[in-house]
Amino acid sequence: MNPEELEALIFAYLRDKLGVDDPELTRDSELVSSGLVDSGNLVRLATHLERIADITIPDRDIDVDHFDSVATIVDYVRGKLRG
């Protein structure tokens, strides 16, 4: 899965499953820090990423450092895919 595909899947999940429908949302927008995504939805997003990317995300990694923007999420998942 290339970064653009992953990014599109994350945006679709945010919009369709988590109700994040902000027309101003960009790949660098803060998701957690801004309150757009709460902790429960952050876990749902991580679970979705585990399924679509066939990776394991340890609970300790589900935090603002790795999941505060689509860009940081893509970087994190790509790193997990590389091993």
C-alpha positions in Angstrom: 0.0 0.0 0.0 1.5 3.3 -1.0 1.3 6.4 1.2 -1.3 8.1 -1.0 -3.6 5.1 -0.7 -3.1 4.9 3.0 -3.8 8.6 3.4 -7.1 8.3 1.4 -8.2 5.3 3.5 -7.5 7.2 6.7 -9.5 10.3 5.5 -12.4 8.1 4.4 -12.4 6.3 7.8 -12.3 9.6 9.7 -15.2 11.0 7.6 -17.4 7.9 7.2 -16.9 6.0 10.5 -15.8 8.7 13.0 -17.9 11.6 11.7 -14.9 13.9 11.2 -16.4 16.0 8.4 -14.3 19.2 8.4 -13.8 20.7 5.0 -10.6 22.4 6.3 -9.0 19.1 7.3 -5.6 18.5 5.8 -3.0 15.8 6.2 -1.3 18.1 8.8 -4.4 19.0 10.8 -4.3 18.1 14.5 -6.8 15.4 15.2 -6.4 14.7 18.9 -5.0 17.9 20.1 -7.8 19.9 18.5 -10.5 17.6 19.9 -11.6 16.3 16.5 -10.8 12.7 17.5 -11.3 11.6 21.1 -9.5 8.7 22.9 -12.2 6.2 22.1 -12.2 7.0 18.4 -8.4 7.0 18.4 -8.5 3.3 19.5 -11.1 2.6 16.8 -8.9 4.2 14.2 -5.8 2.2 15.4 -7.9 -1.1 15.2 -8.9 -0.2 11.7 -5.3 0.5 10.7 -4.3 -2.9 12.1 -6.8 -4.6 9.9 -6.2 -2.8 6.7 -2.4 -2.7 7.0 -2.0 -6.1 8.7 0.1 -4.7 11.5 0.0 -4.7 15.3 -0.1 -1.4 17.1 0.9 -1.7 20.8 -1.4 0.2 23.2 1.6 2.4 24.2 1.9 3.7 20.7 -1.7 4.9 20.5 -0.9 8.5 21.5 -0.6 12.0 20.2 3.0 11.5 19.0 1.9 8.9 16.5 -1.8 9.7 15.8 -2.3 13.5 15.9 -2.5 14.0 12.2 -3.0 12.0 9.1 0.6 12.7 8.2 2.0 11.3 11.4 -0.4 8.3 11.2 0.9 7.5 7.6 4.5 7.8 8.8 3.9 5.5 11.7 2.1 2.8 9.7 4.7 3.0 6.9 7.4 2.5 9.6 5.6 -0.6 10.9 5.2 -2.0 7.4 8.9 -1.6 6.8 9.6 -3.5 10.0 
